[in-house]
Amino acid sequence: MAVVRFHLVSSLVPSDVLAVLTDFGPSRAASWPTIDADHFEVHGLGDTWAEVTEGTAAAWERARYEWQPGGDTVTITTLDSKLFGAGGGWVFRLTPEGAGTRVDVELTRTPGSFKGKVLASLLPLAAPASLRKSFSGPLQAA
């Protein structure tokens, strides 16, 4: 199991960061650089949850998002993934900081194949910088 932790600071207030993370409308693929329209599908959506497939041809995952309106945490559980299979996921914790939000991110991957194990072993080295960069645009982070 690989665990990656990093944080970024967004110029958005926590409620706006929560809104960006939980917006599953048609513009999601255009807003997030790691999602293309061909690999984005909403399977179910409620007031505090969503089940979606998102990603690219190279790396997609089907996941269940859960949050509370006005809350400070978004939990994403991986149901299936091209690279890692089921298990693991993401946790985003939002904390007010100055006029914006500190976003603490934890990514857990449970590899199911040899390729997944190799990739998981590289995640702690390569992932923090690349993930911080991919989140910086949609979350308006510096």
N, C-alpha and C positions, 0 to 999 in steps of 0.2 A: 504494500500500500504506500502510495506517495502522498505527501501532504505539502502543500505550498501555501505560505502566508505572505501577504504584502498589504500595503495600504496606499491610498492616494487621497488627496484633498480636492474636493469639488467646490466650485464657486456656487453651486446650487444649495438651497436649504434642504434638510433631511426629507421633508415631504415631497419635494421635487425630485430628489434622487430616487425615492421610492416609486414615484410615478414613472420615471424613465425605466427603471428596472422591471416594472410590472405592466408596461404598455405593450400589448400584444396585437396592436392594430396593424394595418397593411404597411405602414411606414417603417416597421421594425427592421426589416431587411436592409432598407436604405440607411438607417441610423447606425447600425452596428456593423463594423467592418468584417466581423467573423461570421456573418449570416448572409446567405444569398437567398433570393426569392424562391429558387427551385428546391431549397432544403429548409423551408419554413412552413410549418403547418400547425395550426391550433386544433388540438383534438378535443379540448374541453376547457371551459372558462367559467369561473365563479367569482364572487366578490373577494375571496381571500385565497384563491388558488387558480392555477392554470396547468394544463398538460400540453406540452408543445414538443415538436421536433424542430430543431434549428441547427444551423451550421453550414457546412459546405460539402462538396463531393468528397473532399479529402478527410474531413472530420466533422461528423454530425452526431447529435445526441437527442434522444427523447427523454424529457425530464418533467418532473412535477415541481412547480413553483408553489410556495406557500408563504403568506405574509398576513399581517394584521393591518387594517386601515389605520393610519396614524402611527404605526409601529416603527420599530427601529431595526428589524431583521427580515431579510428575505432568505429563505432556505430553498435550495434547489436539489432535488434528489434525482440522480441519474437512473433512469429505467432501462435504457439501452443506449449503446454507443458504438459507432463503427470501430473505434480504437480500443476502448476499454471495457465494454459490456456494462452490465448493471452493477450498481453499487457506487458509493461515493457521491460526490456532488459538490455544490458550492454553498457557502454561507457568506452573506453580505451583512455587516453590522454598521449601522449609521449613527454617528455621534456628531452633534453640533460642534463646530470649531470655527471661531471667529464669525464671519458673515456667511460661512459655508458649511461643509460637512466633511468629516473624516470618514472614509469608507474603508473598513477593515475587511479583507477578503481572505477566505480560506477555501482552498480547492483540495479535494481528496479524490484520488483515483485508485480504483481497485482493478488492476489489470487481469485479464482472463486468458491472454495468449502470450506467446513469447514476444511478439512484436510489442504488445501492450506493456509487458514488463520492461523491455528496453526503453520505451518511451517514458514510462513512469519513472525510471531511474534518472532520466535526464531532466525531468520537470523542475526539481528544486534549483537546478543551475540556470536553465534557460527561461523558464516560465515567468518569474516575477516581472522582469523588465518588459517582455513582449506583451504580457497581459495588461500591465499598467498602461502601456501605450495604446492597446486596443480599446480600453475602457475610457481613456482620457477624453476622447471626442464626445461620445454620447453623454458622459457624466460631467462634461465641462470641467475637467481636472487639469491642474497645472503639472 
